[in-house]
Amino acid sequence: MLKKFTLKTGTRDEMIDVTQQVEGFIEEKGIKEGSVVIYCPHTTAGITINENADPDVKMDMIRRFDEVYPWNHSQDRHMEGNTAAHMKASTVGSSQHVIITEGQLLLGTWQGIYFCEFDGPRHRTFYVKVL
């Protein structure tokens, strides 16, 4: 089972909680046991799992990514000028794998699944595949 999701990002860098969309798909399909892969097919965006209780965590992560990968660097050669977005996406990764048990995602108390935009705003897609 595979589902394509679409979203519109609003800023250059943002982390969008997509946990509910993934949970809804699992519930809709009646999956009780297995696992799910959440995959991003973009080179300047990614998928991560992190804290979803305190919004400051997202803000701190975005700020720290900008510190490590500044948007403007005199030695960057990529003609689109978005090398920082490619670096951030490679650091975060393009997918996450989560166990499903008793019809629920096996996430920690404070964990959520995030679509990470690093080159927005854009129209984006991500996929959820049940295994």
C-alpha positions in Angstrom: 0.0 0.0 0.0 1.4 3.3 -1.1 -0.1 6.8 -0.7 1.1 10.1 -2.1 0.6 13.2 0.0 1.0 16.8 -1.2 1.6 19.9 0.8 2.5 23.6 0.3 5.3 24.9 2.3 5.2 28.6 3.4 8.8 29.6 4.1 12.3 28.8 3.0 13.0 26.6 6.1 10.3 24.9 8.0 9.4 21.6 9.7 5.8 20.5 9.1 4.4 17.8 11.4 2.9 15.1 9.2 2.3 12.5 11.9 -1.5 12.8 11.7 -1.5 12.2 8.0 0.6 9.0 8.4 -1.6 7.8 11.3 -4.7 8.5 9.3 -3.5 6.4 6.4 -2.7 3.5 8.7 -6.1 3.8 10.3 -7.9 4.1 6.9 -6.2 0.9 5.7 -6.8 -1.0 8.9 -3.2 -1.9 9.4 -2.6 -3.5 12.8 1.0 -4.7 12.5 4.0 -4.0 10.3 5.9 -0.9 9.5 5.7 2.2 7.4 8.3 4.1 5.4 7.8 7.8 5.0 9.8 9.0 1.9 10.6 12.4 0.4 11.5 12.5 -3.3 13.1 16.0 -3.2 16.8 16.9 -3.0 16.2 20.0 -0.9 13.7 18.6 1.6 13.7 15.6 3.9 11.9 13.6 6.6 12.9 13.4 10.3 11.5 12.2 13.6 11.9 14.6 16.5 10.1 16.2 19.4 6.7 17.5 18.7 5.7 18.9 22.1 7.8 22.2 22.2 7.7 24.3 19.0 11.0 25.9 20.1 12.8 22.6 19.1 11.8 23.1 15.5 13.0 26.8 15.6 16.3 25.8 17.3 16.9 23.1 14.7 16.3 25.4 11.8 18.6 28.1 13.3 21.3 25.5 14.0 21.1 24.1 10.4 21.5 27.7 9.2 24.6 28.1 11.4 26.2 24.9 10.1 25.1 25.4 6.4 24.8 29.2 5.8 22.7 30.1 2.8 25.4 32.3 1.2 28.9 30.9 1.0 31.5 32.5 -1.2 32.8 29.1 -2.4 29.5 27.4 -3.3 29.4 26.7 -7.0 25.9 25.3 -7.6 24.3 27.7 -10.0 20.8 27.6 -8.4 22.4 29.0 -5.2 20.7 26.5 -2.9 23.7 24.4 -1.8 22.7 24.9 1.8 19.3 23.3 1.2 21.0 20.3 -0.4 23.3 20.0 2.6 20.5 20.2 5.1 18.4 17.7 3.2 21.3 15.2 3.1 21.9 15.7 6.8 18.2 15.0 7.7 17.8 12.2 5.2 15.1 11.4 2.7 13.1 8.8 4.7 12.1 7.4 8.1 11.0 3.9 9.0 8.4 3.4 11.8 7.1 0.2 13.4 3.3 -0.2 13.5 1.9 -2.3 16.4 -1.7 -2.7 17.6 -2.7 -0.3 14.9 -0.5 2.5 16.2 2.8 4.1 15.2 5.5 3.1 17.7 6.7 6.6 18.4 8.1 7.9 21.7 5.9 10.1 23.9 7.3 13.3 22.5 8.1 12.2 18.9 6.5 13.4 15.7 7.2 12.8 12.0 8.3 16.0 10.2 8.5 17.0 6.5 11.6 19.3 6.5 11.5 22.1 3.9 14.9 23.7 3.2 14.2 25.5 -0.1 10.7 26.9 0.0 8.1 27.9 -0.3 7.2 25.1 -2.7 4.5 22.6 -3.6 5.9 19.3 -2.3 5.1 15.6 -2.1 5.9 12.7 0.2 5.0 9.1 0.1 3.9 6.6 2.8 4.5 2.9 2.1 3.1 0.2 4.4 5.3 -2.9 4.7 
